[in-house]
Each structure stands twice: as structure tokens, then as C-alpha cells.
């Protein structure tokens, strides 16, 4: 198995009601404590799009990771 979840991690499970809106191929995890920036020229394409509910969870994880 992978690393244990921490409080900032957001799981996007394939059984989640919003999963079909994401266009992701499998369950995924967002790790707001591991965010970074890259030059947009290095981005090859878009993998999917997250629902407002999932984005709220990610926002909460970011706030927690940044101590806001």
C-alpha cells in the first residue's frame, strides 16, 4: 500500500457520486501539502475537472496545510 493519509489529503474515489464529472480514469488523491508550480509550457494536457464539492475539500486541505 501507499503512504498513510494525512489530514490534508483529499481522496477522490471512483465510487464518489461526483466522480463521473471528473473524467479521471481511477480513484485519485490530492495532496495539498505537496503543491508546487511549474511553467505552463510544461503542461501537456488536462486530466479532468473537479466538482465544486471536491474543490471545497481541497480548499479545506490547503487551508489546513498553510495554517490559515
Secondary structure, 3 states (H helix, E strand, C coil): CCCCCCCCEEEECCCCCCHHHHCCCCCEEEEHHHCCCCCHHHCCCCCCCCCHHHHHHHHHHHHHHHCC
